[in-house]
Protein backbone atom coordinates (compact mmCIF):
# COMPACT_ATOMS: atom_id res chain seq x y z
CA UNK A 1 0.00 0.00 0.00
CA UNK A 2 2.80 2.40 0.89
CA UNK A 3 4.54 1.75 -2.43
CA UNK A 4 1.32 2.21 -4.35
CA UNK A 5 0.52 5.46 -2.56
CA UNK A 6 4.03 6.78 -3.29
CA UNK A 7 3.77 6.00 -7.00
CA UNK A 8 0.33 7.62 -7.17
CA UNK A 9 1.66 10.78 -5.50
CA UNK A 10 4.66 10.83 -7.88
CA UNK A 11 2.29 10.57 -10.84
CA UNK A 12 0.14 13.45 -9.59
CA UNK A 13 3.21 15.63 -9.01
CA UNK A 14 4.48 14.89 -12.53
CA UNK A 15 1.19 16.20 -13.90
CA UNK A 16 1.37 19.39 -11.83
CA UNK A 17 5.00 20.31 -12.45
CA UNK A 18 5.73 22.08 -15.75
CA UNK A 19 7.57 20.10 -18.41
CA UNK A 20 9.35 21.42 -21.48
CA UNK A 21 7.07 21.13 -24.52
CA UNK A 22 8.43 19.35 -27.56
CA UNK A 23 8.62 21.61 -30.60
CA UNK A 24 6.88 20.74 -33.85
CA UNK A 25 8.80 21.03 -37.12
CA UNK A 26 7.67 20.79 -40.69
CA UNK A 27 10.47 18.99 -42.54
CA UNK A 28 11.73 19.02 -46.13
CA UNK A 29 14.91 16.92 -46.09
CA UNK A 30 17.04 16.42 -49.21
CA UNK A 31 19.43 13.59 -50.03
CA UNK A 32 21.94 16.28 -51.06
CA UNK A 33 22.10 20.02 -50.41
CA UNK A 34 24.86 20.58 -53.01
CA UNK A 35 24.86 18.74 -56.33
CA UNK A 36 28.23 18.72 -58.07
CA UNK A 37 29.02 17.93 -61.70
CA UNK A 38 30.21 14.36 -61.16
CA UNK A 39 27.33 13.37 -58.83
CA UNK A 40 23.92 11.84 -59.45
CA UNK A 41 21.40 14.29 -60.81
CA UNK A 42 18.47 12.77 -58.92
CA UNK A 43 17.75 14.31 -55.52
CA UNK A 44 15.42 12.50 -53.12
CA UNK A 45 13.17 14.63 -50.93
CA UNK A 46 11.21 13.57 -47.85
CA UNK A 47 8.42 15.69 -46.40
CA UNK A 48 7.28 15.05 -42.85
CA UNK A 49 6.07 16.61 -39.61
CA UNK A 50 7.80 15.68 -36.38
CA UNK A 51 9.77 16.28 -33.23
CA UNK A 52 13.13 15.75 -35.00
CA UNK A 53 15.49 15.50 -32.02
CA UNK A 54 13.32 12.99 -30.18
CA UNK A 55 12.42 11.24 -33.46
CA UNK A 56 8.71 11.31 -32.71
CA UNK A 57 6.67 11.49 -35.88
CA UNK A 58 3.24 13.00 -36.51
CA UNK A 59 0.81 12.51 -39.36
CA UNK A 60 1.36 14.69 -42.42
CA UNK A 61 -1.63 14.54 -44.74
CA UNK A 62 -0.91 15.48 -48.35
CA UNK A 63 0.39 19.06 -48.36
CA UNK A 64 -1.68 21.90 -49.73
CA UNK A 65 1.30 23.00 -51.86
CA UNK A 66 4.77 21.69 -52.70
CA UNK A 67 6.93 23.53 -55.22
CA UNK A 68 10.45 24.53 -56.15
CA UNK A 69 11.70 27.95 -57.19
CA UNK A 70 14.55 27.79 -59.72
CA UNK A 71 16.23 31.00 -60.84
CA UNK A 72 13.05 32.94 -60.14
CA UNK A 73 10.69 30.45 -61.83
CA UNK A 74 8.20 28.32 -59.89
CA UNK A 75 7.61 24.63 -60.66
CA UNK A 76 4.71 22.79 -59.04
CA UNK A 77 5.79 19.42 -57.59
CA UNK A 78 2.62 18.43 -55.73
CA UNK A 79 1.77 15.76 -58.30
CA UNK A 80 5.15 14.05 -57.80
CA UNK A 81 4.52 13.15 -54.14
CA UNK A 82 4.28 9.52 -53.07
CA UNK A 83 3.07 8.43 -49.64
CA UNK A 84 5.71 6.88 -47.35
CA UNK A 85 6.39 6.52 -43.63
CA UNK A 86 8.87 8.60 -41.65
CA UNK A 87 9.26 7.89 -37.93
CA UNK A 88 6.32 5.51 -38.21
CA UNK A 89 3.92 8.18 -39.48
CA UNK A 90 2.47 9.24 -42.83
CA UNK A 91 4.95 11.31 -44.82
CA UNK A 92 5.73 11.97 -48.49
CA UNK A 93 8.61 11.61 -50.91
CA UNK A 94 9.57 13.00 -54.30
CA UNK A 95 12.46 12.34 -56.68
CA UNK A 96 13.65 15.49 -58.42
CA UNK A 97 15.90 15.51 -61.48
CA UNK A 98 18.39 18.38 -61.50
CA UNK A 99 18.77 19.58 -65.09
CA UNK A 100 20.64 22.88 -64.89
CA UNK A 101 22.89 25.00 -62.65
CA UNK A 102 21.10 27.13 -60.14
CA UNK A 103 19.80 27.57 -56.62
CA UNK A 104 16.74 25.42 -55.95
CA UNK A 105 14.32 26.49 -53.21
CA UNK A 106 11.97 23.65 -52.27
CA UNK A 107 9.02 24.66 -50.12
CA UNK A 108 5.90 23.12 -48.63
CA UNK A 109 2.65 24.55 -47.34
CA UNK A 110 0.97 21.79 -45.34
CA UNK A 111 -2.71 21.18 -44.83
CA UNK A 112 -3.51 22.73 -41.40
CA UNK A 113 -2.73 20.31 -38.56
CA UNK A 114 -5.14 20.22 -35.61
CA UNK A 115 -3.28 19.98 -32.28
CA UNK A 116 -5.83 19.11 -29.56
CA UNK A 117 -3.26 19.41 -26.75
CA UNK A 118 -2.81 23.11 -27.58
CA UNK A 119 -6.33 23.75 -28.95
CA UNK A 120 -4.87 25.30 -32.12
CA UNK A 121 -4.18 24.63 -35.77
CA UNK A 122 -0.56 24.52 -36.93
CA UNK A 123 0.73 25.52 -40.37
CA UNK A 124 4.49 25.38 -40.97
CA UNK A 125 5.66 27.00 -44.20
CA UNK A 126 8.82 24.95 -44.70
CA UNK A 127 11.69 25.43 -47.14
CA UNK A 128 15.09 23.95 -47.90
CA UNK A 129 17.64 25.40 -50.32
CA UNK A 130 19.93 23.42 -52.63
CA UNK A 131 22.71 24.56 -54.99
CA UNK A 132 23.64 22.74 -58.20
CA UNK A 133 26.56 22.59 -60.63
CA UNK A 134 28.54 25.49 -59.17
CA UNK A 135 25.84 28.17 -59.32
CA UNK A 136 25.12 29.87 -55.99
CA UNK A 137 23.31 33.06 -57.00
CA UNK A 138 20.00 33.99 -55.39
CA UNK A 139 20.14 31.94 -52.19
CA UNK A 140 18.75 34.92 -50.24
CA UNK A 141 15.72 35.34 -52.49
CA UNK A 142 12.33 35.66 -50.79
CA UNK A 143 9.57 33.30 -51.85
CA UNK A 144 6.79 35.58 -50.63
CA UNK A 145 5.33 33.05 -48.19
CA UNK A 146 2.90 34.12 -45.46
CA UNK A 147 5.79 33.79 -43.04
CA UNK A 148 9.37 33.01 -43.99
CA UNK A 149 12.96 32.85 -42.77
CA UNK A 150 15.12 34.67 -45.30
CA UNK A 151 18.76 33.52 -44.95
CA UNK A 152 21.58 35.99 -44.41
CA UNK A 153 24.12 33.15 -44.51
CA UNK A 154 24.28 30.72 -47.42
CA UNK A 155 21.89 27.93 -46.38
CA UNK A 156 24.27 25.32 -47.86
CA UNK A 157 28.03 24.74 -47.85
CA UNK A 158 28.35 25.37 -44.10
CA UNK A 159 30.68 23.64 -41.65
CA UNK A 160 29.55 22.58 -38.19
CA UNK A 161 30.41 25.50 -35.95
CA UNK A 162 29.70 28.09 -38.63
CA UNK A 163 27.19 30.79 -37.79
CA UNK A 164 23.83 30.78 -39.56
CA UNK A 165 21.81 34.00 -39.70
CA UNK A 166 18.34 34.71 -41.00
CA UNK A 167 15.57 37.29 -40.92
CA UNK A 168 12.15 36.26 -39.62
CA UNK A 169 9.40 37.77 -41.79
CA UNK A 170 5.63 37.82 -41.42
CA UNK A 171 3.51 39.21 -44.25
CA UNK A 172 6.74 40.42 -45.87
CA UNK A 173 7.89 42.45 -42.86
CA UNK A 174 10.62 41.64 -40.28
CA UNK A 175 9.41 40.41 -36.89
CA UNK A 176 11.31 42.21 -34.09
CA UNK A 177 12.49 39.96 -31.24
CA UNK A 178 10.94 36.85 -32.77
CA UNK A 179 11.64 33.60 -30.93
CA UNK A 180 13.30 30.95 -33.10
CA UNK A 181 13.22 27.30 -32.04
CA UNK A 182 16.08 25.08 -33.21
CA UNK A 183 16.38 21.31 -33.31
CA UNK A 184 18.78 18.74 -34.69
CA UNK A 185 17.46 16.01 -36.98
CA UNK A 186 18.58 13.02 -34.93
CA UNK A 187 18.31 10.83 -38.02
CA UNK A 188 19.88 7.66 -36.65
CA UNK A 189 18.53 8.29 -33.16
CA UNK A 190 21.98 7.85 -31.64
CA UNK A 191 22.16 11.12 -29.70
CA UNK A 192 20.27 12.24 -26.64
CA UNK A 193 20.01 15.61 -24.95
CA UNK A 194 21.49 15.86 -21.42
CA UNK A 195 18.17 17.32 -20.19
CA UNK A 196 14.74 18.00 -21.65
CA UNK A 197 15.61 21.70 -21.71
CA UNK A 198 18.22 20.99 -24.39
CA UNK A 199 16.04 19.08 -26.83
CA UNK A 200 14.86 22.34 -28.38
CA UNK A 201 17.10 25.38 -28.25
CA UNK A 202 15.71 28.90 -28.57
CA UNK A 203 17.27 32.17 -29.68
CA UNK A 204 15.61 35.55 -30.08
CA UNK A 205 15.93 37.81 -33.07
CA UNK A 206 17.03 41.40 -32.64
CA UNK A 207 14.91 44.48 -33.30
CA UNK A 208 15.31 43.90 -37.06
CA UNK A 209 14.13 40.29 -36.93
CA UNK A 210 17.68 38.92 -37.40
CA UNK A 211 18.74 35.83 -35.44
CA UNK A 212 22.10 34.04 -35.16
CA UNK A 213 22.99 30.44 -34.30
CA UNK A 214 26.16 28.33 -34.50
CA UNK A 215 25.42 24.63 -35.05
CA UNK A 216 27.65 22.49 -32.78
CA UNK A 217 27.40 19.33 -34.89
CA UNK A 218 27.22 18.31 -38.54
CA UNK A 219 23.86 17.25 -39.96
CA UNK A 220 20.48 18.81 -40.64
CA UNK A 221 19.28 21.60 -38.33
CA UNK A 222 15.77 23.06 -38.37
CA UNK A 223 14.93 26.67 -37.52
CA UNK A 224 11.29 27.53 -36.76
CA UNK A 225 9.93 31.00 -35.99
CA UNK A 226 6.36 30.81 -34.72
CA UNK A 227 3.68 33.49 -34.75
CA UNK A 228 -0.07 33.66 -34.38
CA UNK A 229 -1.86 34.04 -37.70
CA UNK A 230 -4.13 36.97 -38.46
CA UNK A 231 -6.88 34.50 -39.34
CA UNK A 232 -8.72 31.65 -37.62
CA UNK A 233 -9.89 28.22 -38.75
CA UNK A 234 -12.98 26.35 -37.61
CA UNK A 235 -12.79 23.08 -35.70
CA UNK A 236 -16.08 21.35 -34.95
CA UNK A 237 -17.81 24.61 -35.84
CA UNK A 238 -15.76 26.73 -33.44
CA UNK A 239 -13.15 29.24 -34.61
CA UNK A 240 -9.65 28.40 -33.38
CA UNK A 241 -6.32 30.24 -33.35
CA UNK A 242 -3.70 29.26 -35.93
CA UNK A 243 0.03 28.99 -35.24
CA UNK A 244 2.02 29.70 -38.38
CA UNK A 245 5.68 28.79 -38.51
CA UNK A 246 8.47 29.96 -40.80
CA UNK A 247 10.76 26.94 -41.06
CA UNK A 248 14.06 26.48 -42.86
CA UNK A 249 16.29 23.40 -42.84
CA UNK A 250 20.04 23.82 -43.19
CA UNK A 251 22.71 21.12 -43.47
CA UNK A 252 26.06 21.62 -41.74
CA UNK A 253 29.07 19.50 -42.74
CA UNK A 254 31.94 18.07 -40.76
CA UNK A 255 35.25 19.82 -41.31
CA UNK A 256 37.80 17.31 -42.53
N, C-alpha and C positions, 0 to 999 in steps of 0.2 A: 504493500500500500504506500509506504514512504517513497519507494522508487517511482511508482506511478504518479504520485502527487508531484514529485520533483520534476518529472518529465513534462507533466501538464503545465506546470508553472513556467518552465523554460519555453514551452511552445507559445504560451500567452505573451511572455516578454518579447519573444522574437517578432510577434505581430505588432507590438506596440512600438518597439525601437525602430527608428528610421534606418532604411537600407539604401545604399546607392542603387539608382535605377539604371538598368542596362539601356544603352543608347541603340536606337534603330538606325540602320543605314541602308539606303538603296545602293545597289552594287552593279557596276558595269566593269567586269574584269576581262582584260585582253590576254591572249597567249603571248603577246609581244607588244611592248610600247614603242619600240624602234625597229623598223624593218630596214635591213641593209640590202645592198645589191645582190649578194651571194646567198641570201636566205630565202626560205619559202615565202611565197607571195599570198598565202592563205592565212588569215588571222582568225582565230577562234574567239568568240565573245560569249560570256556567260552573264546573264542578267538575273539578279536575285534580290532578296530583301532579308536582312538578318541582323544578328548581333555578331559581328565578325571576329572579335577577339575571343569570345566564349564559344564560337562556332555553333550558335543556336539559330536555326533557320526559321523563317516564317513564310507563309504562303504568298506568292506573287502571282496574281491572276494576270492574264495577258495585258501588257501595258497599253495605255491609251495611245502612246506614240513612241516610236523608236526610229531614230534617223542618224545620219552622219552629215556633217558639214565639211566639204572638201574645197579648199581654195575659194570660199565664199559661196559655193553652190550646195544646196540641200538635196540629199538623196534619201527617200523613204525606205526604211528597212523592215517595217513592221511585218510585211508578208514573208520575210525570211526566217522568222522565229519558229523554233521547234521546242516543244515542251520537254523538259528534263527534270531531274531532281538535284538540288544542291542543299547540303546539310539536311537531307531527308525531307525536304519540302519542295513544292512546285516552283520551278524556275524555268528559264528559257535560254536557248543558245542560238547562235547565228554564225555562219562561216562567211567571212568577207574576203573577197579577192582584191588585193591591192594592185592597181593597174598603172599608177603614175606617181611621181614624186609629189609630196605635199604634206600638209598637216591635216590630220583627220580627227574631227571632233565628234565622237559618238555620244549620243545623249538619249535619255529615256524619261518620259513622263508616265508614271504608273497610273493605273486605275486607283482611285482613293481607297486607302486601307482603313477599315474601321478597327479602332483599338479600344475595346470595352474597358480595359483597366484604367485608361485615362479619359474615357468618355469623349474622345475626339476622333476625327479623321486625320490621316497622315498622307501627305503627298510629297515625295522626295524627287525633285528635278535633278537627275544624276547625269554626270558627264565624265568622260575619260578621253584624254588627248593622246594621239599617236603620231609619230613622225615617220616618213618613209623616203628612202632612196636619197638621203642627204639634204632634203629640203626641210628647213625649220622656220619658215616665215609664217607669221600669223597666229602663233600659239596663244597670243593674248587677246584674240578676237572675242567679242561678246556674241552670244547666240541669241540674245533677246528673250531669255526665259523669264517667267514670272519672278523667280528668284534665282540667283546665280553667283558662283564664286569665279571671279575673273582672275586668272593667275598673273602675278607679277614676277614670278620665277618660272623658267621653262618647266612645264609639268611632265618632262621626260628628260632622260640623260642626267639624272641626279645621283650622287653618291649618298650612302647612309651617312648622316652627320651634316649634310648640306642643309641650309635653311630654305624652307619653302614659304613664299609670301603670296597672299591673295587679297582681293577686295570683295567683301560681301555686298551684294547688291539686291535690292528689292524694288520691283517696278522700275528698274533702270537707274536707281539712285543708291549711293553708298549708305550702309547702315552703321551709324556711329556706335561703337562699343558693343558690337554684336558678339555673342558667345559662339565659339566654334568648338564643336566636339570632335575628337580625333580618336580613331581606333586603328589598330593593326589587324590586317587580315591574317589570322592565325591558321593558314591554309592546311598545314599538316597537324594541327592541334598538338604541337609539341612544346608550346610555351604557356606559362601561366603567370598571371600578375601576382606580385607579392601580397597585395590586399585588393579588396573589391574597389577601393578608391582609385586604383591604378588601371582598371580595365578600360575605362574611358578617360582620356585626358581632355582638359578644357583650357582654351586660351581666349582672351578677349581682344577684339579689334580695337584700334585707336579711334579717335574722333573722326577719321576719314574712312572708317570701315576696313582698314588694313590690318591683317593679322600675320603673325610670324611663328613658325614652328620648325625645329630641327629634329628630323627623324633619327632615333638612336640605332635603328636596325634596318638592314636591307629587306625589301619586300614591298607589298602594296599597303599604302596607308590611305584611309578615308578621312575626309574633312567635311563636316556637316554643320552648316549655320542654319539654325531654326528660328522661324518667326511665325506669328499668328497671321493667317490670311485675312484679307479684307472682305471675305465672303464666307458664307456658311453652307453646309450641306445637310440634307435631311436624313435622319436615321429613325426608322419606325414612325415617320410623320413628325418628328421633332427636329428643329434646326440645331445643329451641333457646330462647335468651333472646328476649324481646320488648321492643323500644323503643316506649314510648308517648309521644306528643307532645301537649301542649295548645297548639293553634294558634288565633290570632285574626288576622283581616285588618282593617286600619284604613285608611281613605282620608283623606289630608291634601290640603287645597286651597290653591292659590296665593292670596296676599293681593293684591287688586287695589284 
